[in-house]
Amino acid sequence: MYKFCFLLFLLIPSNCNNKTNSSQKKMSETVTIIASGELYGAGEEGIEQQNTIITNQKDWDSLVEKMSLVNPLPDDFSDAEIDFSKYQVIALFDDLKSTGGHSIAAKITEEPNRFVVKIERNSPSGMATTVVTQPYFIAKIKSKSPIVIQ
């Protein structure tokens, strides 16, 4: 009996971890970060502070054009070609900052019948470069479910 209880004890945590890993894997297959960083055009890109959901190629092309107006898109900008019959894009842009080191990110969770995007903003602690920047975060979500940005 003792051996059976011991084996049962070992198996229970294993099953819990598999559920967590399965949930994380599913989310990673659903949400893909396209790019995250800072624009360095001192606002010349003409992108205002915004949290937007892009559902078509025309709006996506317009955003990519604006982002690359002053400086080329960063190397980490991936998945520029998006199948909008399967994906939606969230694009988060913070306001202009007078120093570098700021960032904006998102915690994306799937709820029944919708995705919830919680915005996380970070500021530098201590010294930072004196340059006008605009933090951004862009991800694609493989779903046509409603997206709520908070």
ZIVEN-V590283 format. One record per backbone hydrogen bond with DSSP energy under -0.5 kcal/mol. NH is the residue of the N-H (numbers start at 1). CO is the residue of the C=O. E is the energy in kcal/mol with one decimal. If there is no record, write none. Layout:
nh | co | e
NH | CO | E
NH | CO | E
This chain:
nh | co | e
5 | 1 | -2.4
6 | 2 | -2.3
7 | 3 | -2.5
8 | 4 | -2.4
9 | 5 | -2.4
10 | 6 | -1.7
11 | 7 | -1.9
12 | 8 | -2.0
13 | 9 | -0.9
14 | 10 | -0.9
15 | 11 | -2.1
16 | 12 | -1.8
17 | 13 | -2.3
18 | 14 | -1.8
19 | 15 | -1.7
20 | 16 | -2.0
21 | 17 | -2.9
22 | 18 | -2.4
23 | 19 | -2.3
24 | 20 | -2.6
25 | 21 | -2.6
26 | 22 | -2.3
27 | 23 | -2.1
28 | 24 | -2.4
29 | 25 | -1.6
30 | 26 | -1.0
30 | 27 | -0.5
31 | 27 | -2.9
32 | 140 | -2.6
34 | 138 | -2.3
35 | 138 | -1.9
37 | 136 | -2.0
39 | 134 | -2.4
42 | 132 | -0.7
44 | 41 | -2.2
46 | 43 | -1.8
48 | 46 | -0.7
50 | 93 | -1.8
52 | 91 | -2.7
54 | 52 | -0.5
54 | 89 | -3.4
60 | 56 | -1.8
61 | 57 | -3.1
62 | 58 | -2.0
63 | 59 | -2.0
64 | 60 | -2.6
65 | 61 | -2.3
66 | 62 | -2.2
67 | 63 | -2.7
68 | 64 | -1.6
69 | 66 | -1.4
77 | 74 | -1.7
78 | 34 | -2.1
78 | 76 | -0.9
82 | 80 | -0.7
84 | 82 | -1.1
86 | 83 | -2.0
87 | 83 | -2.1
88 | 141 | -1.9
89 | 54 | -2.5
90 | 139 | -2.8
91 | 52 | -2.7
92 | 137 | -3.2
93 | 50 | -3.3
93 | 91 | -0.5
94 | 135 | -2.6
97 | 133 | -3.3
100 | 129 | -2.1
103 | 122 | -2.3
105 | 120 | -2.7
107 | 118 | -2.5
108 | 106 | -0.6
109 | 107 | -0.5
109 | 116 | -2.5
111 | 109 | -0.6
111 | 114 | -3.0
114 | 111 | -1.9
115 | 146 | -2.5
116 | 109 | -2.9
117 | 148 | -3.2
118 | 107 | -2.5
118 | 116 | -0.6
119 | 117 | -0.6
120 | 105 | -2.7
122 | 103 | -2.6
131 | 129 | -1.2
133 | 97 | -2.2
134 | 39 | -1.4
136 | 37 | -2.6
137 | 92 | -2.1
138 | 35 | -3.1
139 | 90 | -2.1
140 | 32 | -3.0
141 | 88 | -3.2
142 | 30 | -3.4
143 | 141 | -1.9
146 | 113 | -0.7
148 | 115 | -2.9
149 | 147 | -0.5
150 | 117 | -3.5
150 | 148 | -0.5
